[in-house]
Amino acid sequence: MGARVILVSGPVNLEPPNGAELFKVESAEDMYQAALAHFDEADVLIGTAAVADYRPKYIYEEKMKKKEGDQALELERTKDILFELGQRKKDQVIVGFAAETNDVENYAKGKLARKNADMIVANNVKQEGAGFGTDTNIVTIFKKDDTNIALPLMLKADVARHILTEVLQLLKKDESL
């Protein structure tokens, strides 16, 4: 489909697509900073990452030794990258993802509005063949114009092509205004 691709990626065991500019990050904060750094030059943001919603509040320099009794782990929220970029959005098309276990449509539509996204690609990760650890997925694309596109079980590569087709249609609409 021909595009300059900037890939901001956490630690994974995957090869980046040919021709993609790769920016490796280690933490949610690193990903936030890298996404901000490249967002203004982007026409499209596809936020597929399942960035941690919380992180440990305290990080110890050395191993914590086992003690008597229980130990509580205190967490703090990480920055909401998609929300922040949605607030900075000018003419970009923003695509987010929602991996849900129930009430998929309501959560996806809520996320679409809160994040100022153009599309949310949502799935119920409890469905057979959907979600993590499989080459297939079953998704619904929720669009800002209040239309939904339900895709049947298919390879994730084919899901990606459907998403990009929708993105291209949105870009063409913007050009015609």
Order of alpha helices (4+ residues) and beta strands (2+ residues): beta-beta-alpha-beta-beta-beta-alpha-beta-alpha-beta-beta-beta-beta-beta-alpha
